[in-house]
């Protein structure tokens, strides 16, 4: 068969290798090897150790020369030969045992072996990173070159390509045949083979716009999003399991995958695509519910990475997750890896360690964990309002009214009029100046880390109403996307009091009857710092112990109870800072019937060192001598207010009490911040206490020196006291907020995995990446990458993800558009204009056509960041439409000058990706299920079959599952579960992306296992049989027609006469031999045609595109 070059020929002719490209080896060293050497080896084997006189064995490991020279035992490494390297034997503890205290973990040992096998690249530390690298300079708008008269160019892209070809005295290849061009574009844009009808219609069309119409049709197909969404999922390391440890099933990751597919199909502007993935939850919470839902699902981007959930140091676990989030964000959008700067300033690019920890402070502002089972943590999952039409109509109207009310209130607060000035003068006569040191008024929401805030005055209910939902004021969307609303059942929910604490409302709890509980866990684990305030009137106790505020089940040690009223060993009720068992710190007597403010600030050290105040008065904590060093330890669990009357928690009864306000920060406030919040609450409720009274502070401060918050505070207080119209505005505003919350209480919710905000925090640099070796503070800011462009400081109470996302998505960012257009070019031509598509830094490759790269970046932004417009611009070019066959006039010179075809003197022939090969097999067999989106049931099959760790939390492991039923699904491959460390066989064989890492360019290997798979796989054999049944199904066809039909289905063309003749002879011979072996005629016929169909699957043409 002249054209039937079986796939095995490609194996024989092509070399295969596992070594990384040079730039990737350097990146691998900086990310994986240098930090490990610094942490485990340099204390004894470095220049620093030599300077200190503690060098061991005359061995230095801080340079390549030192490793090659070795020490007393000989060279430490033999590049390319890990098994011959003493370093490997030592870290394996096979000869010497290094480090001597403990063996390195197996993953790190494998990484060192891989590094040595790849040549032991060890970049010098002496190279100075600069900001003058080409990719950090502004994007130019180059003039389109017109090197000579030519009728070849059809678009500006062609002129750029032709100019480079002519510089090298090369010429472009002729155009591809229409059949080949259609097959190329169809696989490129939708990842499925074209039909015979499509091929013949295009081949026979005389319409001058036929090609453009083909491109538009393919871009409009729903399959486009499935194809190009998969490219993006490679980049963002999409998977449905966590890897590491138990390889737990992430039940709802697929919702993010569907978001990506939909976004590509809708041609969402790329800048918006960035904003939604990095900070979708921080965008307008008053938008339509469906939009709010979509944006929250987009932030699954940040949650998808591999996680070492069994790490016992939970803060280390969180910082490892932060590192992974920084890595994917910077490589996906900026084509730069910041992760090297976790341990040291980047050696090649202008990325100082302080920039890394500035970003780390931003991403550390996410809630990452949500419960724990033994040592294993649960990642954050929650529920999002589904945004169904029936509820959306009512909510949208209320949101519009709410915005109107806020505008009216803001307008009223803007102006200080003469009436207020006169009111202030009179007040000063009755309020003495405050002498206590107090640095201005700040509302609680202005401080970072405010996780939850419940205020009775936001409920606006009738007297005695049942409080079944108390919404978190920090959850501004009104739909409780974060799951931290307090909820209760009608028979156990507290009651609303319209006038309780100095005339202000409160929520009334009755002991042993009433409690409220969050639907999601608070992300506290271990000795987690916190600050809490409770404005409360404790009224009565009925048993010896009452839990006013607690986390989870108090019968579990370390459950994390906070406020307990205890009268076991005292004649009066006392206030304890409780920790879930007998190790409680006693704060003093509880004054029943008196409104008061309880506050506690815990920094994560000893329980007895916490700062506990009652109405601002610091309490002297007392603790049992045996518990002097006891910490306040938590297990992530629900926040419960008022005890818990359910059977599982009978020992957790709350006191009878009225609660007006509860605030919870997920950090220890500074003493000054603690005073500011306490003063704000004391002033609001006009309570006696030791906090400075804010009214006195602000009244006696000159107006010109007041902060905006102080001016607004006085203005609001004046209007509430003196202006009935303003009071009505506030009441209407609160009523609307409460109605929105009530809609949320009855809304349908979708379980999902998404980012949950916990507030910003500035981190200190971790020297050598060690969180226990703290250096200078690294305030949150945008990176300082670009020369002449200062960083933008981020000092918001929230994490700062939204300012960061806007910086990335800005047209002024010099990397974002370049990186994206390069990646799109790469997927159309096999290699990007910059070959190192995730490394635009100094150790990455320079662009082959720098002016074309900038031209495309400029046009991309001008086109509204439209990826579909970029596709069309590329596909309409002559360079895309070239044949993959070498121009005979070019061949010798082209292969000498540009053997890698970087100048594109022909179209590069490429192998199809694993998913497309699988989908093509299913398509040929006639069994491909083309249902759009969904597939969560396949993931739930995986979850249901997993090994149970904690089903209540959602922890089910597939670490020991080897037969994955979901892999047999006939759905498109993009919808199959992606299991880290356990890929579907066809995916592994044909180089699918490794979901443990960012993959911007897949390997394209040619190895014998691929041929073996196509010849021997039961999966392929079964599809070949179904393909044969499809060919045999129409009895009206003769065998010659069936052969032609088979070629059209599998290869998109007719068989040549020689091929048809060979196929007929093969089928007849196979049939005769099978009949002679005694096989029934029908079975023998099916077997012969099955073998023919499997032969078609094994052709180069089936797995390659020209």
Secondary structure, 3 states (H helix, E strand, C coil): CCCCCEHHHHHHHCCCCCCCCHHHHHHHHHHHHHHHHHHHCCCCCCHHHHHHCCCCCCCCCCCHHHHHHCECCECCCCCCCHHHCHHHHHHCCCCCCCCCCCCCCHHHHHHHHHHHHCCCCCCCCCCCCECCCHHHCCCCCCCCCCCCCCCCCCCHHHHHHHHHHHHCCCCCCCECCHHHHHHHHHHHHHCCCCCHHHHHHHHHCCCCCHHHHHHHHHHHCHHHHHHHHHHHHHHCCCCCECCCCCCEECCCHHHHHHHHHHHHHCCCCHHHHHHHHHHHHHCCCCCCHHHHHHHHHHHHHHCCCCCCCCCCCHHHHHHHHHHHHHHHHHHHHHCCCCHHHHCCCCCCECCCHHHHHHHHHHHCCEECEEEEECCEEEECCEEEECCCHHHHHHHHHHHHHHHHHHHHHHHHHHCCCHHHHHHHHHHHHHCCCCCCCCCCCCCHHHCCCEEEEEEHHHCCCCCCCECCEECCCCCCCCCCCCCCCEECCCCCCCEEEEEEECCEEEEEECCCCCCEEEEEEECCCECCCEEEEEEEEEEECCCCEEEEEEECCCCCCCCCCCEEEECCCCCCCEEEECCCCCCCEEEEECCCCCEEEEEEEECCCEHHHCEEEECCEECCCECCHHHCCCECCECCEEEEECECCCHHHCCCECCEEEEEEEEEECCCCCHHHHHHHHHHHHHHCCCCCCCCCHHHHHHCCCHHHCCHHHHHHHHHHHHHHHCHHHHHHHHHHHHHHHHHHHHHHHCCEEEECCCEECCCCCEEEEHHHCCCCEEEEECCECCCCCCCCCCCECCCCCCCHHHHHHHHCCCCCCCHHHHHHHHHHHHHHCCCCCCCCCCCCCCCCCCCCHHHHHHHHHHHHHCCCCHHHHHHHHHCCCCCCECCCCCCCCHHHHHHHCCCCCCCCCCCCEECCHHHHHHHHHHHHCCCECCCCCCHHHHHHHHHHCEEEECCCCEEECCCCCCCHHHHCCECHHHCCCCCCCCCHHHHHCCCCCCCCCCCCCCCCCCHHHHHHHHHCHHHHHHHHHHHHHHHCCCCCCHHHHHHHHHHHHHCCCCCHHHHHHHHHHHHHHHHHHHHCCCCHHHHHHHHHHHHHHHHHCEHHHHEEC
